[in-house]
Amino acid sequence: MFERALTQVKYNKDGDLLFSVSKDHVICVWFSQNGERLGTYHGHQGAVWTIDSNPTSSILASGAADNTVRLWDIKTGKLIKTWDLPTAVKRVEFSEDGLFLVATTEQRMGHLGSILVYSINPDIEGEQDDEPSLKITCEQSKATVVAWSYLNKYIIAAHENGTISQYDSKTGEQLLNVQVHEKGPLVMDMQMSPDRTYFITASKDKTSKILDVNTLQVLKKFETDTPLNSAAITTKKEFVILGGGQEARDVTTTAARQGKFEARFYHKIFEDEVGRVRGHFGPLNTIAVHPAGVSYASGGEDGYVRLHHFDKSYFDFMYEVERTRAQH
C-alpha cells in the first residue's frame, strides 16, 4: 500500500515487471508474478504522474509535478538523465523501437501545454540529447495523454476539450483533429492495442471509445454510470477493462456499495458489460494489462496496487452472444 493515490501502473514489454507511481515521490517496481517489490527509484520532488519502460527493459522514463522528465537505469536504479521543463509532465511513452520518448506538459503560468519528442540513446552509459528533437505546442487545448502509433508513424494525443489529434511524428504537423468526447470532461487515459493500429480512451464523460489510428474513426463505444479514469485492451480475449469513480470529494459510502469502484469488463466487439471485479475502496485511477494477457493490475485513489491473475474460467469463458452469433 502507498500513502498517496496511485497515478499509473505499467508492465514492461516482457510482462515480468510491473512499475507503479503515485502522488508521493517514489517509483516502485514489482515482480508481476507474485507482487513482491523489487526496488524503488528516488529523485523526483513532486507527485509522479507517469512512467514507461523501453522495449529492452533497460531504461525507465518518468514524468512528474516537479516539472521534470527523468530517465533511469532499471537494473541499478541510477538516474541517467533529467530534462527540466516549465510545467508538470502528465504522460511519457517510449516508441515501439525505444528510440524516441514522447512527453506531454501542463498548460500553466503563461506556458501553453506542449508535446515533446526526445531521441533516446539506448546505451545506458551514452549521452542523451539536452533538447527535444520535436516540439508541438497545443494552442487550442492542452494534451492530457499521448501515445505512439505503429512504426512511429503518428503521435496520437487526447486533449482537455475532448478532441483527439493525429500528428505526423517527424514534422509535428497536425493531420487530424476530431471531437470524440464531450467538451469539458477530461480524457484521462489512452492506451494502444498490441499492434498499435487502434486505441482506447477513458473520459470523465462516463464513456470509453475505441478509435482507428489512421482515420480517428470511433469503432466501439462503452457507456458506464461513472466518470472513467482508465481503460485497457486485453490480449488473447476480446475484452476491455474500464475503471474510474467519482472524485474523492464527491465520494459517498453508497458509491462503494453501488460498485462504482469496480474494474468493469466489457466485450470489445459487442460493447456489453460482462463482469466486474471488486477490491478498491476508492476510484480506480489506472489499469494495465499484462502483455501476454495472463493478468492485469489496477491502482486506486485508496493507495493500493491490486494484481489480478486470470484463472482458467476466464480463458474458458465463451460469451453467450458470441456463441449464438457464431451459429448463425
C-alpha positions in Angstrom: 0.0 0.0 0.0 1.1 3.6 -0.7 0.5 6.6 1.4 -0.8 8.5 -1.6 -3.1 7.8 -4.5 -1.8 5.8 -7.5 -1.4 7.7 -10.8 -0.2 5.0 -13.2 0.8 1.3 -13.3 2.6 -0.2 -16.3 4.0 -3.6 -17.2 7.3 -3.9 -19.1 7.3 -5.5 -22.5 8.1 -8.9 -21.2 5.5 -8.6 -18.5 7.7 -9.9 -15.7 8.0 -6.4 -14.1 5.2 -4.0 -13.0 6.0 -0.4 -12.4 3.9 1.9 -10.3 3.8 5.6 -9.5 1.7 7.7 -7.1 1.3 11.1 -5.7 4.3 10.5 -3.4 7.7 11.0 -4.9 8.8 7.4 -5.3 8.7 5.0 -8.3 8.3 1.3 -7.4 9.0 -1.8 -9.4 7.4 -5.2 -8.6 7.7 -8.8 -9.8 4.4 -9.2 -11.6 4.2 -12.9 -10.9 4.0 -12.7 -7.1 3.7 -8.9 -6.3 7.0 -8.8 -4.5 8.6 -5.4 -4.5 11.9 -5.5 -6.4 13.1 -1.9 -5.8 12.4 1.8 -5.8 13.7 4.9 -7.7 14.3 8.1 -5.8 14.8 11.6 -7.1 11.5 13.3 -8.0 10.4 16.2 -5.8 6.7 16.1 -6.6 3.9 13.7 -7.4 5.0 11.3 -10.1 2.3 11.2 -12.8 3.6 8.7 -15.4 6.1 6.0 -16.2 7.1 3.8 -19.1 9.9 1.3 -19.7 11.7 0.8 -23.1 11.3 -2.4 -25.1 14.5 -4.0 -23.7 13.6 -3.1 -20.1 16.9 -1.3 -19.6 15.6 2.3 -19.3 12.7 3.7 -17.4 11.2 7.1 -18.1 9.1 9.1 -15.6 7.3 12.5 -15.6 6.2 14.4 -12.5 4.8 17.5 -10.9 8.4 18.7 -10.3 8.4 19.8 -14.0 10.9 17.1 -15.0 11.2 14.1 -17.3 13.7 11.6 -16.0 15.5 8.5 -17.3 16.6 5.7 -15.0 18.7 2.6 -15.3 16.1 0.0 -14.5 18.6 -2.6 -13.1 20.6 -0.3 -10.8 18.1 2.5 -10.1 20.6 5.1 -11.1 19.4 8.4 -12.6 20.6 8.7 -16.2 19.1 12.0 -17.4 16.9 14.8 -16.2 15.1 17.2 -18.5 13.8 20.3 -16.8 10.6 21.8 -18.2 8.4 24.8 -17.5 5.4 22.9 -16.2 4.4 19.4 -14.9 4.7 16.3 -17.1 1.5 14.2 -17.3 2.4 11.4 -19.7 5.5 9.8 -21.1 5.7 6.9 -23.6 8.5 5.2 -25.5 8.1 4.5 -29.2 7.8 0.8 -30.3 11.5 0.7 -31.1 12.6 2.5 -27.9 14.5 5.2 -29.9 12.1 8.0 -29.0 10.2 9.2 -26.0 7.1 11.4 -26.2 6.0 13.6 -23.2 3.2 16.0 -22.7 3.3 19.0 -20.4 0.7 21.0 -18.5 -0.7 24.4 -19.5 0.3 26.7 -16.6 1.7 30.1 -15.6 1.6 31.5 -19.1 3.0 28.4 -20.7 0.9 26.5 -23.3 0.8 22.8 -23.0 3.2 21.0 -25.3 4.1 17.6 -26.7 7.8 16.9 -26.7 9.7 14.2 -28.5 13.2 13.2 -27.3 15.6 11.0 -29.2 16.8 8.2 -26.9 20.3 6.7 -26.8 19.6 3.1 -25.9 23.2 2.8 -24.4 22.8 3.5 -20.7 26.3 4.8 -20.4 25.9 7.0 -23.5 25.0 10.7 -23.7 21.4 11.8 -24.1 20.4 14.9 -26.1 19.6 18.0 -24.0 16.9 19.3 -26.2 13.8 17.7 -27.7 14.0 16.7 -31.4 10.4 17.9 -31.9 8.1 20.2 -30.0 4.4 20.6 -30.7 2.6 23.5 -29.0 -1.1 22.8 -28.1 -2.6 26.2 -28.8 -6.3 25.2 -28.7 -6.4 22.8 -25.9 -3.6 21.1 -23.9 -2.9 17.4 -24.4 -3.7 15.2 -21.4 -2.4 11.9 -22.8 -0.2 10.9 -25.8 0.8 7.7 -27.5 2.7 6.4 -30.5 1.0 4.6 -33.4 2.6 1.6 -35.2 6.0 2.2 -36.8 6.3 5.6 -35.0 4.1 7.0 -37.9 1.8 9.2 -35.8 1.7 10.7 -32.4 -1.9 10.5 -31.1 -2.9 13.0 -28.4 -6.1 13.4 -26.4 -7.0 16.9 -25.4 -8.7 18.6 -22.5 -11.6 19.7 -24.7 -12.5 16.1 -25.6 -10.8 16.1 -29.0 -8.2 13.6 -30.3 -5.4 14.7 -32.6 -3.2 12.9 -35.0 0.3 14.4 -35.6 3.0 13.5 -38.1 5.7 12.2 -35.8 8.5 13.6 -37.9 7.2 17.1 -38.7 4.8 17.7 -35.8 2.1 18.7 -38.3 -1.5 18.1 -37.1 -3.1 15.8 -39.7 -6.5 15.2 -38.0 -8.4 16.6 -35.1 -11.7 15.0 -34.1 -14.3 15.7 -31.4 -14.6 12.3 -29.7 -15.7 13.0 -26.2 -17.8 15.7 -24.6 -16.2 19.1 -24.1 -15.2 19.8 -20.6 -14.7 16.4 -19.0 -11.1 15.3 -19.4 -9.9 12.4 -21.5 -8.0 10.7 -18.6 -6.3 7.8 -20.4 -5.5 6.4 -23.8 -3.9 3.0 -24.4 -2.8 1.4 -27.7 -3.8 -2.1 -28.9 -0.8 -4.5 -29.0 -0.2 -3.8 -32.7 -0.8 0.0 -32.2 -3.4 0.2 -35.1 -6.2 1.2 -32.8 -6.5 2.6 -29.2 -8.9 3.0 -26.4 -9.8 6.2 -24.4 -11.3 6.8 -21.0 -13.1 10.0 -20.2 -14.8 11.8 -17.4 -17.9 11.9 -19.6 -18.5 8.3 -18.5 -17.6 6.7 -21.8 -14.7 4.8 -23.3 -14.2 4.5 -27.0 -12.0 2.5 -29.4 -10.6 4.5 -32.4 -8.8 3.6 -35.5 -5.2 5.1 -35.6 -5.3 6.1 -39.3 -8.7 7.7 -39.5 -9.6 8.5 -35.8 -13.0 6.9 -36.6 -14.8 5.7 -33.5 -15.1 1.9 -33.9 -16.6 1.0 -30.5 -18.3 2.8 -27.6 -18.6 1.6 -24.0 -21.1 3.5 -21.7 -20.9 3.4 -17.9 -22.5 5.2 -15.0 -19.4 6.7 -13.5 -16.5 9.0 -14.7 -13.7 6.9 -16.1 -10.0 7.3 -15.3 -8.5 4.4 -17.2 -9.2 1.9 -20.0 -7.1 -1.0 -21.2 -7.4 -3.6 -24.0 -6.9 -7.2 -23.0 -4.7 -9.5 -25.1 -5.9 -13.1 -26.0 -9.5 -12.4 -25.1 -11.9 -9.8 -26.7 -12.4 -7.6 -23.6 -11.6 -4.2 -22.4 -11.3 -3.2 -18.8 -12.5 0.1 -17.6 -12.0 1.8 -14.2 -13.0 5.1 -12.5 -15.2 6.6 -9.9 -16.3 9.9 -8.5 -13.7 12.4 -7.4 -12.7 11.9 -3.7 -14.6 14.9 -2.6 -17.8 13.6 -4.2 -17.4 10.0 -2.9 -20.0 8.7 -0.5 -20.2 5.3 1.2 -23.1 4.4 -1.1 -20.8 4.8 -4.1 -18.7 1.9 -2.8 -21.8 -0.2 -2.2 -23.1 0.6 -5.6 -20.0 -0.8 -7.2 -18.6 2.5 -8.5 -15.1 1.3 -7.6 -15.0 -1.9 -9.5 -13.0 -2.8 -12.6 -15.5 -3.3 -15.4 -15.1 -5.8 -18.1 -16.8 -5.1 -21.5 -16.9 -7.3 -24.6 -14.7 -5.5 -27.1 -16.8 -6.4 -30.1 -20.4 -6.4 -28.8 -19.9 -3.5 -26.3 -21.8 -5.3 -23.5 -20.6 -5.3 -19.9 -19.8 -8.9 -19.0 -18.4 -8.7 -15.4 -16.9 -6.6 -12.6 -14.1 -7.1 -10.1 -14.2 -5.6 -6.7 -11.4 -4.6 -4.4 -10.6 -0.9 -4.3 -12.0 1.4 -1.6 -11.9 4.4 -3.9 -11.8 5.4 -7.6 -9.6 3.3 -9.9 -7.1 5.7 -11.3 -5.1 3.4 -13.6 -5.3 -0.1 -15.2 -2.7 -2.1 -17.1 -2.9 -5.5 -18.8 -0.1 -8.0 -18.9 1.4 -8.2 -22.5 0.6 -11.9 -22.6 -2.9 -11.4 -21.3 -2.4 -13.5 -18.1 -3.1 -10.8 -15.6 -4.0 -7.2 -15.0 -3.1 -4.6 -12.4 -5.1 -1.6 -11.1 -4.1 1.3 -8.9 -6.5 3.3 -6.9 -7.2 6.5 -5.0 -7.0 4.3 -1.9 -3.2 3.9 -2.3 -3.4 0.2 -3.3 -2.0 -1.6 -6.3 -4.0 -4.7 -6.9 -2.6 -7.5 -9.1 -5.1 -10.0 -10.6 -4.1 -13.2 -12.3 -6.7 -14.6 -14.7 -7.9 -18.1 -13.9 -8.9 -20.9 -16.1 -12.6 -19.9 -16.1 -11.6 -16.5 -17.7 -9.8 -18.2 -20.6 -12.6 -20.7 -21.0 -15.3 -18.0 -20.9 -17.3 -18.1 -24.1 -19.6 -15.1 -24.3 -23.2 -16.2 -24.9 -23.8 -13.8 -27.7 -20.5 -14.9 -29.3 -21.8 -18.4 -29.3 -25.2 -17.5 -30.7 -23.9 -15.2 -33.4 -21.3 -17.8 -34.4 -24.1 -20.3 -35.0 -25.9 -18.0 -37.4 
